[in-house]
Amino acid sequence: MPPQADTDTIKKSFRRLAHQFHPDKNPDNVFAHTHFSLIKEAYEVLTDPVKRKEYDKELWLLQQNTIRYTQAVTPELILDRVHHVADAIVYRKSHHVIENHLTDYLCSLLNDHNIAVFQQKADAQQYAQCSADVLALCTVLPEHQCRMVTDRLAALCAQQETQLEHIQAYLDSRKHTDRYQKNIAWIILTIALLLCIAMYWYSRKV
């Protein structure tokens, strides 16, 4: 089925495949039993709006993560992949993906082989663009996953002092922001508690 298949198309396909692989029609066929279970699971996901949305997110990122073996890995290809995802998730906000999958995608894209290719052929402008897009994507990741990605980015930019400074400045800023967000809940709770105490004492006096 195409990714944009509607509910009626999904139901028709499910009924056809379920009839074909139903255990009652294939009592001694282990493959058919397994296939029927997978078909049933897929139907439950694709007909549930929430699960379908999550599945579409995963499928979209998986498609971005597919670099064909027939394509030579170049700085341009790596930049195109990073920028395409950053554009969709951060700049246009047309997609929202699961954080674990985005982390895996970026760490996979910044693997040792791709880093070696990038370092051999990239110029200063390409380093700057890659660093900017990766750091932009890090803003949607929690702290520990952000650190995993920035470690890979730092390895990529190992010989680029300016970019390493940008990465460190981002991490310092991120640390301050994360600390503030962690403390703000306690600050609000403390203020609310003080207000409750003040109101209680005021009501006692009145």
C-alpha positions as CSV (number, residue, x, y, z in Angstrom):
1,M,0.0,0.0,0.0
2,P,1.1,3.6,-0.6
3,P,2.0,5.6,2.5
4,Q,-1.0,7.9,1.9
5,A,-3.5,4.9,1.9
6,D,-6.8,5.8,3.5
7,T,-8.7,3.7,6.1
8,D,-11.0,2.0,3.5
9,T,-8.0,0.9,1.4
10,I,-6.3,-0.5,4.5
11,K,-9.4,-2.4,5.6
12,K,-9.8,-3.9,2.1
13,S,-6.2,-5.0,2.0
14,F,-6.4,-6.4,5.5
15,R,-9.5,-8.5,4.7
16,R,-7.9,-9.9,1.6
17,L,-4.6,-10.8,3.3
18,A,-6.3,-12.1,6.4
19,H,-8.5,-14.4,4.4
20,Q,-5.4,-15.6,2.5
21,F,-3.2,-16.3,5.5
22,H,-5.8,-17.1,8.2
23,P,-4.7,-20.1,10.4
24,D,-8.0,-21.9,9.8
25,K,-7.2,-22.0,6.1
26,N,-3.5,-22.9,6.7
27,P,-3.5,-25.2,9.7
28,D,-0.1,-26.7,9.1
29,N,1.6,-23.7,7.6
30,V,3.9,-21.9,10.2
31,F,4.7,-19.2,7.7
32,A,1.1,-18.4,7.2
33,H,0.5,-18.2,11.0
34,T,3.4,-15.8,11.4
35,H,2.3,-13.7,8.5
36,F,-1.2,-13.5,9.8
37,S,0.1,-12.2,13.1
38,L,2.1,-9.5,11.4
39,I,-0.8,-8.5,9.2
40,K,-3.1,-8.2,12.2
41,E,-0.5,-6.1,14.1
42,A,0.0,-3.8,11.0
43,Y,-3.8,-3.4,10.7
44,E,-4.0,-2.4,14.4
45,V,-1.3,0.2,14.0
46,L,-2.5,1.7,10.7
47,T,-6.2,2.0,11.8
48,D,-5.3,3.7,15.0
49,P,-4.8,7.5,14.4
50,V,-2.2,7.9,17.2
51,K,-0.2,4.8,16.3
52,R,-0.4,5.6,12.6
53,K,1.0,9.1,13.2
54,E,3.9,7.6,15.2
55,Y,4.5,5.0,12.4
56,D,4.5,7.7,9.8
57,K,7.2,9.6,11.7
58,E,9.4,6.5,12.0
59,L,8.9,5.7,8.4
60,W,9.8,9.2,7.3
61,L,13.1,9.2,9.3
62,L,14.0,5.7,8.1
63,Q,13.6,6.9,4.6
64,Q,16.0,9.8,5.3
65,N,18.5,7.4,6.8
66,T,18.8,5.3,3.7
67,I,22.0,6.1,1.8
68,R,22.1,3.9,-1.2
69,Y,25.3,1.9,-1.6
70,T,25.4,3.0,-5.2
71,Q,25.9,6.6,-4.0
72,A,29.5,7.7,-3.1
73,V,29.6,9.3,0.3
74,T,30.7,12.9,-0.1
75,P,30.5,16.0,2.1
76,E,27.7,17.2,-0.2
77,L,25.6,14.1,0.4
78,I,26.1,14.2,4.2
79,L,25.2,17.9,4.2
80,D,22.2,17.3,2.1
81,R,20.9,14.6,4.5
82,V,21.5,16.7,7.6
83,H,20.0,19.8,6.2
84,H,17.0,18.0,4.8
85,V,16.1,16.6,8.2
86,A,16.9,19.9,10.0
87,D,14.8,21.8,7.5
88,A,11.8,19.5,8.1
89,I,12.1,19.2,11.9
90,V,13.5,22.5,13.1
91,Y,13.1,25.2,10.5
92,R,9.8,24.4,8.9
93,K,8.5,22.1,11.7
94,S,6.7,19.9,9.2
95,H,7.8,16.7,10.9
96,H,8.2,15.7,14.5
97,V,10.2,12.5,15.1
98,I,10.9,10.3,18.1
99,E,14.0,11.5,19.9
100,N,15.7,8.1,20.0
101,H,15.3,7.7,16.3
102,L,16.7,11.1,15.5
103,T,19.7,10.4,17.8
104,D,20.3,7.1,16.1
105,Y,20.0,8.8,12.7
106,L,22.5,11.5,13.4
107,C,25.0,9.2,15.1
108,S,24.7,6.8,12.1
109,L,25.2,9.6,9.7
110,L,28.2,10.9,11.6
111,N,29.9,7.4,11.7
112,D,33.7,7.0,11.6
113,H,33.7,6.3,7.8
114,N,31.6,9.4,6.9
115,I,33.7,11.5,9.3
116,A,36.9,10.4,7.5
117,V,35.4,11.2,4.1
118,F,34.1,14.6,5.3
119,Q,37.5,15.5,6.8
120,Q,39.3,14.7,3.6
121,K,37.1,16.7,1.3
122,A,35.1,19.3,3.1
123,D,35.9,23.0,3.2
124,A,35.4,25.5,6.0
125,Q,32.0,26.6,4.8
126,Q,30.7,23.0,4.7
127,Y,32.0,22.4,8.2
128,A,30.1,25.5,9.4
129,Q,26.9,24.4,7.6
130,C,27.1,20.9,9.0
131,S,27.8,22.1,12.5
132,A,24.9,24.7,12.4
133,D,22.3,22.1,11.2
134,V,23.4,19.4,13.6
135,L,23.3,21.8,16.6
136,A,19.9,23.0,15.5
137,L,18.6,19.4,15.6
138,C,20.2,19.0,19.0
139,T,17.7,21.5,20.4
140,V,14.9,19.0,20.1
141,L,16.9,16.3,21.9
142,P,17.1,15.7,25.7
143,E,20.4,16.4,27.3
144,H,22.0,13.0,27.3
145,Q,21.1,12.3,23.6
146,C,22.3,15.8,22.7
147,R,25.6,14.9,24.2
148,M,25.9,11.7,22.1
149,V,25.3,13.7,19.0
150,T,27.7,16.6,19.9
151,D,30.4,14.1,20.7
152,R,30.1,12.8,17.1
153,L,30.0,16.3,15.8
154,A,33.1,17.2,17.8
155,A,34.9,14.2,16.2
156,L,33.9,15.5,12.8
157,C,35.2,19.0,13.6
158,A,38.4,17.8,15.4
159,Q,40.7,20.0,13.3
160,Q,38.3,23.0,13.1
161,E,39.0,25.2,16.1
162,T,36.2,27.7,15.3
163,Q,33.5,24.9,15.1
164,L,34.8,23.3,18.3
165,E,34.3,26.6,20.0
166,H,30.8,26.9,18.6
167,I,30.0,23.4,19.9
168,Q,31.3,24.1,23.3
169,A,29.4,27.4,23.5
170,Y,26.2,25.6,22.5
171,L,26.8,23.0,25.2
172,D,27.5,25.6,27.9
173,S,24.3,27.5,26.9
174,R,22.4,24.2,26.8
175,K,23.6,23.3,30.3
176,H,22.4,26.6,31.7
177,T,19.0,26.3,30.0
178,D,18.5,22.7,31.1
179,R,19.5,23.7,34.7
180,Y,17.0,26.6,34.6
181,Q,14.2,24.3,33.3
182,K,14.9,21.7,36.0
183,N,14.8,24.4,38.7
184,I,11.8,26.4,37.5
185,A,9.4,23.7,38.7
186,W,10.8,23.9,42.2
187,I,10.7,27.7,42.1
188,I,7.0,27.7,41.1
189,L,6.2,25.1,43.7
190,T,8.0,27.1,46.4
191,I,6.1,30.3,45.4
192,A,2.8,28.5,45.4
193,L,3.5,27.0,48.8
194,L,4.5,30.4,50.2
195,L,1.3,31.9,48.8
196,C,-0.8,29.1,50.4
197,I,0.9,29.8,53.8
198,A,0.3,33.5,53.5
199,M,-3.4,33.0,52.6
200,Y,-3.8,30.6,55.5
201,W,-2.3,33.1,58.0
202,Y,-4.3,35.9,56.6
203,S,-7.5,33.9,56.9
204,R,-6.7,33.1,60.5
205,K,-6.2,36.7,61.3
206,V,-9.5,37.7,59.6
